[in-house]
Amino acid sequence: MATNNLRIIYDNVVDLTTTTITASSTGGTTSTANLKKDTKSLVWRSGTGTSSAKGNLVISLAAATIIGGVILPFCNLTTTATIRVRGFTGTTPTLGGTVDAPTVSTTGATLKFDTGTISACPYQQLGLWNWGSLPLGVNAYSYGGGTYGRCWIPVVSQISCTSLVIEIVDTANTTDKYIELSRLVVGSYWTPVHNTSFGLSTIAKDLSSHQRTESGDLITSRGTRFTSMTFDMNWLTPADRLDFNRIVKGNGLPRPLFISLFPDNSSDWEKEQAHQVYGKLAQLSAIQHPIFDTYSTQVEIEGI
């Protein structure tokens, strides 16, 4: 099994009613409660710093849970933003300090893993138009904007914890000077023995429509955009078939999941960026049995 095979987080522990989220600071009328919702216009925003953006979150779980990844879909982080995730048992850590210098107290907590400080989203910003606008950046969620921050917990470190501390620093954000997150996805991930087959595709779907007037002008009624991703899994083992079937039946069409086809792809960060999506299955595809002990299926997912 390759270390960068596709990964699927299908059971988001943030959505549990027993999970609580606290922040080092909160700006305006936003709330950490919005991190449990799939409405992209509802966000949590840290307090505004004096020169850059910083924010810490503490996730408290009702029971010890294995964590494999922390995903920040539709956030305003730049390519220089960093993230650090630590897992604890025992007493839940507490937050303090100021907006510019948030602190974490771990008195009474036992450290179970520490990812260290890593790049949160090392991808180039897309869509920089020559007239200076950036339609795919920051929080233009309705038009395909917002990048994905992520932190994968190494397999050897995936052990149970009862609380998480997420520390985010974005020194390049000197304009807004705050961290903005639309959603938080936390949980263990499933990965198959064999990766996807070639032929996978990613497309940005645009619901805008054209209409030509009697004078000959082409008028566009602007619609929203979203990402759609399609790929085949042609070499599922019997064990992978059972696991994948459980995921599909458990989530169905209503429950969202996060899929990354090339996680932590350090040789080509933009490849990882283009092939990750937080969304819902567009349809439930059949699982076929083409040859002995091998199964296949197709996945089509649309971004929320």
Helices and strands as residue ranges (DSSP letters): E 7-9, G 13-15, E 20-23, G 32-36, E 44-45, E 53-66, E 69-75, E 82-90, E 94-97, E 102-105, E 109-114, E 118-119, E 147-152, G 155-157, E 160-170, E 180-181, E 185-187, E 201-206, E 209-212, E 218-221, E 225-236, H 238-251, E 257-260, H 269-274, E 276-281, E 288-291, E 294-303
